[in-house]
Structure formats: structure tokens, C-alpha cells
Amino acid sequence: MPRTRSTCIIAYHEPQCGEIYQSIEALDRRGMQLIEAQDAAGFASYQREYGNTICGRHPIAVLLHSLAECAAKHAIAHQCRFVQCAGRRSMPWKCSRRA
């Protein structure tokens, strides 16, 4: 069997979102909403439920917990928002199926 350059495994797909890439985008946006809301517990739950491989997920979790601690101990609130997102669709990756 010839080797492929890469293999992607789609573990989660919501058909009501449309094509797989649209479902992945919707899943990413859920994670982004939790980050913007600074919801550390929600982000952890999201990761457990969907297993979405967000690059930097561990540092993001540390940031979310740090912001919560800062708000609780020092009454300092921070705002978090995404200003630009390249998204996965722009990445040149190929999927292959295993027989």
C-alpha cells in the first residue's frame, strides 16, 4: 500500500452544519467563544467532550485560569477577543481513508 503524506481523522461531525469543513469551523468557533468569555471550566469541558486539537490549548487554559485568578484576587477585569483567524480551511492539508 502506498504511503500518504498525511492522514486526518474526523472524530466529530455535525451534519446540520453542512460539509465537514463547516462542522469543524463551527466547532472551532465554539472554542473561540469560550476563550473570549474567559470560561476556563467551559473550555476544559469543551476539550473533553470534542477532543478538538486547538493549537496552544494548554497555554490557552493557563491564560484563562490566570485571568480568573487575577479578577478574583485583584478585581482586575480583562477583555479577550479574536481579531483575526486564518481558520483550518486555509491550511493545505489532505485527508485519506484507511481501508
Buried (B, 14 or more C-beta within 10 A) or exposed (E): EEEEEEEEEEEEEEEEBEEBEBBBBEBBEBBBBBBEEBBBEBBBEBBEEBEBEBEEBEEBBEBBBEBBEEEEEEEEEEEEEEEEEEEEEEEEEEEEEEE
